[in-house]
Amino acid sequence: MSEQFNIDTVENAAATPDVELPWAELGLKQNEYEEILTILGRRPTAAELAMYSVMWSEHCSYKSTKVHLRQFGQKLTEEMKKDMLVGIGENAGVTDLGDGWAVTFKIESHNSPSFVEPHQGAATGIGGIVRDIISMGARPVAVMDPLRFGAIDHPDSQRVVHGVVSGIGSYGNSLGLPNIGGETIFDPVYQGNPLVNALAVGVLRHEDLRLANASGVGNRIVLFGARTGGDGIGGASVLASESFDDTKPSKRPAVQVGDPFAEKVLIECCLELFKNSLVEGIQDLGAAGISCATSELASNGEGGMQVELTDVLLRDPTLTPGEILMSESQERMMAVVRPDNVEAFEAFMAHWGVEYSWLGEVTDTNRLIITWKGEVIVDVDPKTVAHDGPVYDRPYHRPSYQDALVADRFRDSAAGADLPSSGEDLRAAVLELMAAPNMCDKSWITRQYDRYVGGNTALAAPDDAGVIRVDEETGMGVGLATDANGRYAYLDPYAGAQLALAESYRNVATTGAVPMAVSDCLNYGSPEDPEVMWQLAEGIRGLSDACMELGVPVTGGNVSLYNSTGSTAIHPTPVVATLGRFDDVSRRTPSGFTADADGQAVYLMGVTRDELDGSEFAHLRGHLGGVPPKVDLAAEKLLGDLLINASRDGMIDAAHDLSEGGLAATLSEMVLRFGVGARVSLDEVLERDGVDLFTALFSESQARAVVAVPRTEEVRFKDMTSARNFPVARIGVVDRASEALDVQGAFSLPIAELREAWESTLPTHFG
């Protein structure tokens, strides 16, 4: 295309209505392009087309999910709102912790980039979510990473796993942020579409809270941090710059390139700016780059904005205006600064060695006007770009295969025949389970992350939740857990989303933290497929209903769609992160039996049912069908309350939830955590719940936990559970001397043998 088109002005656009623009190549639908023509009353310029294409993409606009996501706000009760300082709609949600402290957290996806270029895709996923936290006025204090890869033995898994793990580790470690947890799941359904979700949490004083808006006529607009390059152009719409100029010699990289050391400087610089009240509003530059930052700041503000794009500092002088607007180069922030603070702002930039450029100012026009060498190339109502884009109420219906899937129960299948029953067979089954890719030791991954940098980590992987101290003086802190089970959600999308929340909520409660807020990352296939859209609609409905019943609001999150390999979608995977509050993190409860717990009573809390459909054991036998475990949110809430109170009052010294792998996995992980054994008898459970020993060990019934209770606290513990009418069974004792998991009447499994099976899987496959 011509140089004239590359600097296509509004005046030229109005004078040349018949010029063909590459709207389809940029991911826009015909009806969307026609809507842009109506909004503008003319054809868009090349720069305007770039802005609309990325801001109206699924990733930025939520156009297929807005009609469903509204439920999170509609189902908010007054009680749920009381601690919410900032909810959905800003860069991250903010929750009041008390004593003037607040916490902000959010989880997002970087799935496709992490398949294309695993190291940089994962690294910049960390960088982007951390900048969301900075933009709220907070200091980032920790990150987490829920990961899902293809089959562990697939040749391409080597490339993806090594790249993703090294990217997360190198970026997070360089920032000095502890990685305190997450998940790692292997399943062939994710082979061509791994899920790399990233969570960051930050803390702030109430007075430091900042929002993304541009208000105050005459206030200056500044872009600071790294220079803008050609990396990441069109990342939000998975497109590159040939859409603008086919004469370019090569396609620009669609995956951003990160510099964690530049981001670390940016963090400290921003915190100093906040401390000295030098910015009125701030926005990080992530997906859609300058297009997003300018349109969202202007749309959220009280007026408009005028920007001169030629003032943007570039790494690549050949970039066109559209490419500059679309570039997703990392480590950049845009801020609004009062004129009287300009000199002080520049002094801080000089102090930290951060480059910056003044781009324009806030106006009273209610328009976003962008010029290039003084000529207007963008003249839009920013709300039409950032917030008033297309909204689709897409058709959806229950899949035709769902009835047959639900009817295919594990117990009735060939895979469910001849299940282990003898002691020796059960022993072998436990070893097989704990060596399985989804249950095995993940320290090959987590040891590449620094979990304790900063000195405020109270718990980290492999404990049930990560725990970070917020206030050194009082010991106040937060606990965080992320969970999802794609198999459950495939069998029943509504219940599957609720089970993800239930497990995340339960994991936080086992450490002793009071659950307060939720962030979600909804990973699904194509919304244009009515069967996938049904999964998504049911998932959102299930999660919003469960949040209302448990009393925890969704404060923010992300929707990641089009996660498919060809026409095959991933399992619906709604990853749910729950945040809880500690008055004092010194009271946190670890997830394993400690040496000091020798002789303590081991209790199973909750009821065991014959619930093996979608279980890890069924997965090992190659079966997926039936119905997932029953959701009982009232029981989950009651269990959580009991665990929190017992932890606070010193009634338990260890606690671990039951989820994937059931009781067999929980007991194994509890003895492996610190190398302390246990003697267990399940006779009471078998008689009370009417299950056989195999079911007692491998069922994945929910609302259950195992706790270690000091002998001096047994009466108080049983009185508390009896008063709340919550079922518990005394199933054994912690036995340090045994150095084994001993299930009496069935088998004894030395910890050393269990550990060998548990620890060898990832090193065997990945070195």
N, C-alpha and C positions, 0 to 999 in steps of 0.2 A: 504494500500500500504506500501511498505517497507521503512525503514529509508533511504536506498540508493536512492530511488526515490525522497524523500523529499529534498535531497541535490544533485539532479541530475545535473551533470556538463556538460559543453559543450563537453568535451572529452568523457564522457560516452554516451551522445546523439549521437555523431558521430559513436561510436562503437556499438550502439544498435538501429539500424534504425527500427526494427520491434516492438519495445515496443509500446503498445497501450496507447494512451493518451486520457483523457476525454474532447476532444475539443467540442463535441456536448453539454455536460453538462454545459460547460462554456459559452454557447451561440454562439459559432462559427458555421457557415455553412460549409458544406464539401468543397465547392469551396474556402472558405476563409482559411481553414486549408491547403488545397493543395497549395494555394498561399504562405502561410508561409513557407511550405517545399521548394518551389521554391526560395523564397527570401534568405533563410538560406543555401540552398544546403544540408540540413540534416533535421532530425526531431528536433523540438524545445525542449529545456529542460523544466522541469516543471515550472521554474520561467519565462522563455521566453513565454511559453504558457499563463501564468497568465497575463503577460504584454500585449500581443497581444489581449487577450480576452477582457480585460477591455478597452483598448485604441481603439479597433476596434468596441466597442459597439456603438449602435446608439447614446447614450447620449454623448459620447466623440468624435466620429468621424464624425457625421452628414453625414453618408454614403448614406442615402436615400434623403438627401436634398441639398447636395453641388451643384448639377447641377442647382438647382433652386435658391439657395441663392446667387449665383454669380451675379444675377440681381441687387442686392443692390450696388455692386461695378460698374457694367457696366452702370448703370443709374445715376451715380454721375456726376453732372456738376461741372465746375470749381468754380462757385459761392457757391455750396454746400460744396466744399472742403476747402474753405478759412479759416474757423474757426476750422477745424478738425485737432487736433494735433496727435491723435491716432485713427485709425478706427478698423474695424472688424479684428479679428485675435489675438488680445491681450486679457488679462484678462478682460479689460473693455475699452470702448472708452473714449477719452479725448477731451474736447472742450475748445477752448480759450475764456476766458471771457473778456480779455483786462486788461491793467494795471499790467501785469505780473501774473495774476491769471488764473487758469484753473479749470475746473470741470470735474469729471469723474463719470459716473453712468452706472448701468447695472441692468437688471432684469433677473432672472432665476427661474426655477421650482424646487419644492421638493414635487411632487405630490404623488407618490407611497409610499415613506417613511411616509408621513403624514397620509395616510390611515392605514398603518400597525401599526404605533405607533405615534399617532397624536402630542403629546407634544414634544417628541424629534425630530420627523420629521420636524415639523415647526420651532423649536428652532434652529436646525442645518442648516435649510434653511437660516435663518438670519445670522448665523455665517459664512456660506460659502460665501454668497454674500458680506458680509463685508470684508472678507479676500481678495476677488477679488479687492476691492477698495484699501485696504492697499497695495497690491502688485504693484499698479501703482504709489506709492509714495505719496498717498493722505491721509489726515485725514478724516475718515468717519464722516459725520455731520447729516445724517438722513436716515431713512428707510421708506418703504411703503410696503403694502401687499394687492394685489388683491386676493380675496378668492372666491371660488365657492364650495358650498356644495350641498348635495342632498335635498330632500324634508324636509321642516322645521319640519314636524310632524312625520318623520320616526324615529323609536326607535334608530337607530344607529347614527342619527345626533347628539344626545346628546353627545355620546362618541367623535365623530370627532370634533364637534364645540368647546366643552369645552377644549379638548386637544390642538387643533391648536391655539386657542386664548390664552390659558395660556402659550403655548410654545413660541409664538411670543412675548408676553408681558414680560415674565420672562427673556428671553435672551436679547431683545432689551433694556429693562429698566435697566438691570444689566450693559450693556455696556455704559449706559448714552447717548443713541441715541434717539432723538425724532422720533416717528412714526407719520408722517404728513399726511397720507392719504392712499387711496386704494379703494377697492370696496368689497362688500359682496353680493353675489348672491346665491339664493336658487333655485334649479331646479332638479327634479327627475333624469334627465339625468346624473347628477354628483354623484348619490347615492353611487355607488361602486368605484368611482374614483374622489374624490374631487381634485380641483386644488388649490394648495398652492404656489403662486408665490411670490417671494421676490425681492424687489428693494433696492439698497443702493446707496447713492450719497456721494461723497467726494470732498474736495477742496485741491488744492495744488498750490504752486508757480511753474512757468515753470521749474526752475532749479532743482526741486525736483522730476521730472518725472523719473520713473524707468520702465524698460521693462524686460520681462522674457526671458533672453538669457544667455548662459554660454560661455563667450569668454575670451581670455587671457590665453595662455598656462601656466600652473603652478598655476593659481588661485585656491583657495581652495573651496571645496563644503561643506556646513554646513547645518545640519538639526536642527532646534531649535523650542522650544515651548513644547507642551505636548508630553508625551511618546506615542509610537505606541502600540495600543492594538488590540484585536480581534473584536472590534465593527466596523460595516460598511464594513466588508470584502465582496467584490463582490457586493457592493451596486450599482455600475454603471451597472452591468449586472444582478442585482437582483439574485445573487447566493451566496452560502456560502461555507464553507471550506470542506464539505464532498466531494466535487468534487475532492479534493486532497487526502483526507484520510478518508475512510469510517469507520475507527476504532475509530475516535473521539467520545466521549460519547454524545455530543449534538451539534446541529447546532449553529453556532455562530450568534449573532444578525446581521441582514442585515441593521439595522437602526443605525446610528451613535449616540453617546451620547456626548452632548455638555457641556462645562464648560465656561459660559460667563465671569466669573471673570478672568480665565486664558486668555481668548481672549482680555479682556480689557488691561491686562498687556502687551500682545503681541502687541496690537496697539501702546501703548506708547513707547514700546521698539523699534519697527520698525521705528516710526517717529524720534526717536533719532538717529538711525542708518542712516536714510536718511539725516537728518540735518548735520551729521558729515561725510557724504560721505564714509561710511564704507562698503557699498555693491555695487557690480558692476551690479548684476542682481538678481532678486528675483521672486519666484513663490510660491503661496499658495498651500497647499495640500488639495484638495477637492475631486471630483470624481476621482477615480483610484489612489489616494494617491501618493506614491513614484513612481509608474509606470509612472504617468502623469508628475510629477515634474521633474524627471530625463530626460525622453525622450523629453519633450518639451523644457526644458532649453538647452539640448544638440542639439536638432534639430534647434532651433532658433539661436544657437551660430555659431562660426566660426571654431570649431574643434570637439572634442569629449569629453568624460567624463569617468573617472574610479572611481568606488564607491565600498567600502567594506561594505556589508550589515550587517555583524555581529556587526558593530559599531553603528547601530541604537539602541537607547535606547528604551527598551520594558517595557510595563506593564505586558505582558504575555510571559514568557520565553518559552512557548511551541509552539509559532508560527513558522510555516515553512517559508522558504524563499519566496515562492509564496504568502503566506498569508501576510507577511510583505509588499510585493510589492503592494498587492491589498487593504490593510487596508485603510479605509477612516476615521480613527480616526481624531478628530477635533483639532483645535487650533495649527496647525503646519505650519511652513514656511521653505522653502529651499532657500538658498542664495549663491551667488558667492562672495568670499572675496579675495582681493589681499593679498599675504603673509605678506606684510609690515603692513597690517591692522589687522592681526590676534590678536595681543595682545590687541589692543584697542577694537576690537569686543568682546573678552572674558571679558574685563573689564565691558563693557555695559551689558553683560549677567549676570555677577555677581551682578551688581548694581540693575538690575530689577528682579533678582532671577529666571531667565529663564534657563532651562536646554538646553543643546546643545550637538551635537556630530559632529566632523569632519569626513566626510564620504569618501572624495577623492579629486580629482582635475580635472581641465580642461586639456585635452590632445590635440594633433594635429593629432589623428588617424582617426577622423570622425566616430568613433565607440563609442557606449555606452557599456562599459564593467563593469559588476557587479560581484563581487566575494563574496564567502561565506567561511569564514575560509581560505582565500587565494586561493580557487579554483574558476575558472571561471564558473558561472552559467548563465550569460547572456552575449552574444557577438552579438550585432545587430547594424545595421545602424539606428540611432535614428529617421531619417526621415521616415523610413518604419513603425515605431511604431506610431509616433505622427502625421504625416501629409500625408503620401503616402499610407494610407490604402485603403480599397475597396471603390469604388464609384459606386452607382447604379443609373441608369436612369430607374426607375421603371415604369412599364406600368400604365396608368391611363385612366379613361373614366368617362364621366358624368353619375351619377347614374341613374338607370332605373326608379327610383321613382321621379326624379326631375321634370319632366313635370307635373305630377299629383300634386306634392307639390306646384309648382308655380301657377297652375290653381286654387288651392283651396283658393280663396280670402276670407278674413274675412267678407266683406260686403255681400257676396253671400252665406255664410254658415249659418247654424242654430244658431251658437253662435253669429253671427252678426245681427240676427233679433231682432226686438223690443228693439232697443238701447234707453238709457235714453234720454228724450227730455224735460220733464217738469222740472221746477226749483227744485222741491223736489227730483225727481229722480236723477238729476245731482248732487245735494248736497250729496245724499247718495253715488253716484258713486265716488265722490272726497274723501269722508271718507274711502270708501272701498279701493281705490287706495293707499291712504297714509298709511293705516294699513297693506297693503300687504307686505309679507316678503322682496321683493326686493326694496320696496320704503320706508319702515318704518325707524324710527330712529335707527341708528347703535351705539348709544353711549354706549349700554350695552357692546359692543366690544371695542370701541375706548377709553372708560374710563379705560380699563385695560392696556392701553399703555400710557406712558408718552409722551405727544405731545410737551411739552415746555422745557424739560430739555436742558441745554446748553445756554438758553437765546437768541437764534438766530432765533426762530420760529416766523415768521410774520403772517402766515396763516396756518391752519391745518384743518383736517376734523371737521365739514362737509362742509367747503368751497370748491369751485370748484377745487382748486389746492392747494397743500401745497407750502409754500414759506419759504425759509431759507436765512438769511443774511450771506453773505460770508465775507465781509470786513466791520468791525465796523467803520472804518474811513470815508468811502465814502457811506456806506449803500448799496453797490452793493450786489446783491443776485440772487437767481434762484427760478423759480417756476416749479413744477412737477405735472403731472397728469397721471393716468393710466386708460385705458378704453378698453372695449370689449363688444360686444353683440353677444353671441353665437347663438341666434335665427336668427338674421340678417345673420350671416355667414352660417347658415344651409340653409337658403332660397337662398342665393347667396354668395358663398364663396369669389368671387372677390370683389363684392360691400361691403360685410361684413367687410373685412379687411380694406377697404378704410374708411368705416364708423367708425371703431375703431380709426383709426388715426385722422379722422376729429373731433371726439368728444374730444379726448385727446388734440389735437391742440387747439380746441375751448375753452376747460376748462382753459388751460394755458393763452390764450389770454384774457379771461374774467377778470383775476386778474391783467392784465396790462403787463405781461411778453412777450418778443419777442421770439417766438419758434425758437430753434436753432438746436436741435438734437433729435434723436429717438433711443430707445432701445425696443426690442420686445421679447415676450415670446410666441412662437407659439405652442399652445396646441392642439394636434390632436390625432386621433386614430391610427390604424396600417397602416404603409406605404405599407404593403404587400397586403392590400385590395385596388384594383384599384379605387374604388369609394372614399375611404378616401384619397388616393393619389391625386385624382383629386381636392378634396377640398383643400388640402395642396398646390398643384401647383398653383391653382387659387388664394389662399390667398396670397402667396408670390408675384405672379405677380401683384395682386391688390395693395398690400402694397408698392411695389417698384415703381409702376407707380404713386401712390399718393404722395409718398415722393418726387419724382422728380417734380411733379407739384406744391407742396407746398414749395419746396426748403429746405426741412429738411432731412439731411442724417441719415441713420441707422448706428450708431457707434458700435453696439454690441448687443448681446442678446442671446437667447437660443431657441432650438427646443426641445419640449417634445412630444414624440410619444408613441404609444401603450397605450394611455389613453382610456381603454375600460373596460366594465364589461361583461365578457364572449365575445360574438361576437358583442355586442352592443357598438359602439363607442360613446364618448361624442359628443356634438355639436362642430364643429370646433370653437376654441376659441383663436383667435390671440390677445393677450393682448398687447396693445401698450402704451409705456410710452413716453411722450414728455417733454423735458426740455426747459425752456425759461429763458431769462436773464432780470434782472431788473438793471437799473442804480442806483436806490435807492428804497429799499423795503418799505420805508415809503409812497410811492405812490401806493402801492398795493390796489386793489379794493376788498372789501368783497362781499360775495354772497347774503347778506340779507339786508333788509331795516333797517336802524338804526334810533334811536330816533331823531337824528339830521336831518334826511332826511324828517321829517314831512312836508307835503305840496309839496314835489317834484313831478315832472311829471314822470309817468311810461310809458316807450316806449317799444313796441315789435319790434325788428329788424328782418327782414326777412319775407318770404312768407309762409303761411300755406296752405298745400294741404291735400287732403283726403288720408292720408297715415297711415293706421292702421294695415296693415299686419305686423306680428312679434312684434307688440307693447305690452307694459305691460298690457294694457287693454284687448287685445285679449288673452294674456297669462292667465289673471285672468278668462277668459271665457273658458279656456281649448282649445284654437285654436292656431295652428301654421301652416301657409300656406300663399301662395301669394308671393309678392315681397317686399323687404325691402324698406325703404324710398329712394328717389332719391339721388344720390351722385352728388353734385355740388361743386367741389373743388375750382373753381374760386370764387364762392360766399363765401366759407369758408375762403379763403385767404383775400378777401375784408372785410368780417365781422371781421376777426382777426385784420387787420390793423386799422379798425375803432375803435374797442374796445381798442386797445393799445394806439392809439393817444388820444382818449377821456379820458382814465385813466390818461395818462401822463399830459394832459393839464387841468385836473380838471373839465372836463365836465360831469362826472358821479360819483356818490357816492356809487353805488351798481351795480353789474352785475352778471347775472346767465345765463348759457347756457340752451337751451332746448334740452332734449334728452329723456331718458326713462320717460314715464308718461306725456310727452308733457307740454303744458302751465299750465295745472292743477297742475302738480307736481312742476313746477318751481315757480309759484306764492305761492303755499302752503309752499314750503321750504323757500322762501324769507320772508314770514311773520313769520314763525316759528323760523327763525334764531335768531332774537333778540326780538321777541314778539311784533312787530310793524305791524299794519294792513294796508290794502290798499282797496280803492274803484276802481273797474274796470268796464269798459263798452267795450264790444267787437263789437259793432255795425259797426265800421269802418272796422274791420278785416273781419266780415261776408260779408259786401258789397264788399269790395275790392277783397277778395280772393275767393268769391263765395262758402263759406262753411257754414254749420249749426253750431249751438252753441256746440253741442257734439263734432264735429270734431275740432272746434277751441280749445276746452279744452284738447282733448285726442290724437290728431294727433301727430306723432313723426317726422314731417318734420324737416329736418336738416338745418344747416346754419342759426340758429335763436338764439336770446338772448333777455332777458328782462333787461332793465337798468333803474336806477333812475337818473333823470336829474334835478339839481337845476333850479329853475325858471329863475335865472339870466343867465343860460347857454343854455336855450332852443333854442334861435335863432341861436347861434353858432353851437349847435349840429345838428339842422335841416339843416343848411347851409352845414355842413360837409357831412352829408349823402346824401343830394341832389346833391352836387358837384360830388359825387362818384356814383350817380344813384343807391343808395342802398335803398330799400323800408323800411320805418318805419311807425308805427302807434302809435299815442298817445292813450293809452288804459286806463289811470286812474291817480290816485294820491296816494301817501303815506299818510295814515290817521292814525296817532298814536292814536287818541281818540277813533276810532271805535273798536279797539281791535278785529277786524274780517277781514276775507277775504270776501269782499262784491262784488259779481258779479251782477251788477245792472240788474234788469229785470229778474233775475233767482233765486238767493239764497244769503243768508248771512250766513257765517260759522264762529262762534266765534273761536278765536285762542285757547281758553282753550279746547273747544270740539275737535278741530282738533288735538291739542297736545296730548290729552288723547288717541285718536285712534292711532296716529303716534308713541307714545312712549311705548305703552303697548305690542306690538307684541313680541319682543325678550325676555323681562322679563317673559312674560306668558309662553313661550316655554322653556326657559333656566334658569329661576330662578333669 
